[in-house]
């Protein structure tokens, strides 16, 4: 009799644990998110930007989750975590372009190029930063000059912007 009761208790415990395990698996599947990453470039354009202007990288090559807006150039963080951003900007002739990564109006990092020798030199930067869910990130020109010239054609180095969620919190 005691062995029979113990066996019934063990069966009930296994059944309860199976229910808990299934609940946890269901919760994990619901909370599991798709990758968050984008890569966008500027194609076939050359133009001058004013001071503190958001650069719109209008051709999205990859946009997993759809969090980068190719119409306004702004990335919207879908969740709290650490993100990595990288961008390249290309100038031309005796022009320059100097840019910065901005998250919620805070400058995170900057890069650019000042060209005095012709050609199509590029400036590039990679940066990690923490973002809250709903934070915005973008690349903009700096206040270092009144004009920033960007050159981006398929036959030359393109200007591009990428972002990736590295670690969720």
C-alpha positions in Angstrom: 0.0 0.0 0.0 2.7 2.5 0.9 4.6 1.7 -2.3 1.3 2.2 -4.3 0.7 5.7 -2.7 4.3 6.7 -3.4 4.0 5.6 -7.0 0.8 7.7 -7.3 2.5 10.7 -5.8 5.4 10.3 -8.2 3.0 10.1 -11.2 1.2 13.2 -10.0 4.6 15.0 -9.6 5.7 14.0 -13.1 2.3 15.2 -14.5 2.6 18.5 -12.7 6.2 19.0 -13.9 5.1 18.2 -17.5 2.4 20.9 -17.3 5.0 23.4 -15.9 7.4 22.5 -18.7 4.8 22.9 -21.4 3.8 26.3 -20.0 7.5 27.4 -20.0 8.0 26.2 -23.6 4.8 28.0 -24.7 6.0 31.2 -23.0 9.5 30.9 -24.6 8.0 30.6 -28.1 5.8 33.6 -27.5 8.7 35.8 -26.2 11.2 34.6 -28.8 11.8 37.4 -31.2 13.1 37.6 -34.7 16.6 38.9 -35.3 16.8 42.7 -35.2 19.2 43.9 -37.9 19.4 46.3 -40.8 21.7 47.4 -43.5 20.8 50.3 -45.7 22.8 52.3 -48.3 22.5 55.4 -50.4 22.7 54.7 -54.2 23.3 57.0 -57.1 23.2 60.3 -55.3 25.5 63.2 -54.7 24.2 66.1 -52.7 25.0 68.6 -49.9 23.5 68.4 -46.5 22.9 71.2 -44.0 24.0 71.2 -40.4 22.4 68.6 -38.1 20.5 66.9 -40.9 19.5 63.3 -40.7 21.0 61.3 -43.5 18.4 58.9 -45.1 20.0 55.7 -46.3 17.1 54.9 -48.6 17.9 51.5 -50.0 17.4 48.8 -47.3 19.4 45.7 -48.2 18.4 43.9 -45.0 15.8 45.0 -42.5 14.9 42.1 -40.3 11.9 43.1 -38.1 11.3 46.3 -40.2 12.7 48.6 -37.4 14.7 50.8 -39.8 12.7 53.4 -41.6 14.1 54.0 -45.1 12.0 57.1 -45.6 13.2 59.1 -42.6 16.5 57.3 -41.8 15.6 56.5 -38.2 15.9 53.1 -36.4 13.4 52.3 -33.6 14.7 49.9 -30.9 12.1 47.2 -30.5 13.5 46.2 -27.1 15.9 47.2 -24.4 19.5 46.0 -25.0 22.9 46.6 -26.4 23.1 47.5 -30.1 26.0 47.8 -32.5 25.9 50.4 -35.3 28.3 51.0 -38.1 28.3 53.5 -40.9 30.4 54.8 -43.8 30.1 58.2 -45.5 31.9 59.0 -48.8 32.8 62.5 -50.0 34.3 63.9 -53.2 36.8 66.4 -54.5 37.5 69.2 -52.1 34.3 68.7 -50.1 33.9 67.1 -46.7 31.2 65.2 -44.7 31.3 64.8 -41.0 28.6 62.7 -39.3 27.6 61.3 -35.9 25.4 58.6 -34.5 22.6 60.0 -32.4 20.4 58.1 -29.9 17.6 60.1 -28.4 19.4 63.4 -29.1 22.6 62.1 -27.4 25.7 61.9 -29.6 27.3 58.5 -29.3 30.2 58.6 -31.8 31.2 60.5 -34.9 33.2 60.1 -38.1 33.8 61.7 -41.5 36.3 62.9 -43.9 37.8 66.2 -45.0 39.2 65.9 -48.5 41.7 68.2 -50.0 43.3 65.9 -52.6 40.5 64.7 -54.9 39.1 61.3 -55.2 36.3 59.7 -53.1 37.6 59.1 -49.6 35.3 57.6 -46.9 35.0 57.9 -43.2 33.7 55.0 -41.1 32.8 54.3 -37.5 31.5 51.4 -35.4 29.9 51.9 -32.0 28.1 49.9 -29.3 25.4 51.6 -27.2 22.6 50.7 -24.9 19.1 51.6 -25.9 15.7 51.4 -24.2 12.7 50.0 -26.0 11.3 52.7 -28.2 14.5 54.7 -28.4 15.5 56.2 -31.8 18.9 56.1 -33.5 20.1 57.9 -36.7 23.1 59.3 -38.5 23.2 63.1 -38.9 25.6 65.7 -40.1 27.4 67.7 -37.4 27.5 71.4 -36.7 31.2 71.6 -37.8 30.3 73.3 -41.1 27.4 74.7 -43.0 27.6 72.1 -45.8 28.4 68.4 -45.9 28.8 66.8 -49.3 27.9 63.1 -49.7 28.8 61.1 -52.8 27.4 57.6 -53.3 27.4 55.9 -56.6 27.5 52.2 -57.4 30.9 52.5 -59.1 32.5 54.0 -55.9 32.3 53.3 -52.2 28.7 53.6 -51.1 27.6 55.3 -48.0 25.9 52.8 -45.7 24.4 52.4 -42.2 23.8 49.2 -40.3 22.5 48.2 -36.9 22.2 44.9 -35.0 20.8 44.0 -31.6 23.7 42.2 -29.8 22.3 41.6 -26.4 18.8 41.9 -24.8 18.3 42.9 -21.2 
